[in-house]
Amino acid sequence: MSSEGATLHHRLPGDVTPVDLERLLWGIVLLSLVADIVTTFVGLHLGLSESNPAARGAIESYGLGGMVALKAGAIGVGLVCRPLLEREYRAIVPAGLAVPWLAAAILNVYTISTVV
C-alpha cells in the first residue's frame, strides 16, 4: 500500500468550508475586540483597574490609542503568521485572537456587574 500522491482533505460538518469558517471567525475577532475595549474602558471609568500588565501600560501611556495599537499589533502578528499554515488550518489564527478577547470581555462584564 502506498501513500504516494495521496492528499488529505478536511471537511467540516455541513456545507462549511475552512474559508467560510475563517471568515466567520474574523468577524468574531472584530466583535470580541470591540467588546473587550469597550468593557475595559467602562470598567476603568467605574474605578476598576486593568489586570493585564501590557494593556495597563499601553492604556496608562497612550489611552484608547494605546489599547487599539496593542490589539492591532496582535492582529498583525496573526496576519503575518497566517500564510505559514495550510489553508485548512488558517482558522486557528482568528480563533486564537477571538477566544481570549471574548473571555476578557465576558470577565469584564461580570466584574462590572459586581460594582454597578
MOVEN-V257163 format. One record per helix or strand of 2 or more residues. SS is the DSSP state (@ for helix, = for strand). FROM is the first residue (numbers start at 1). LEN is the number of residues. If there is no record, write none. Layout:
ss: (SS;SS)
from: (FROM;FROM)
len: (LEN;LEN)
//
This chain:
ss: (@;@;@;@)
from: (18;53;87;91)
len: (28;30;3;25)
//
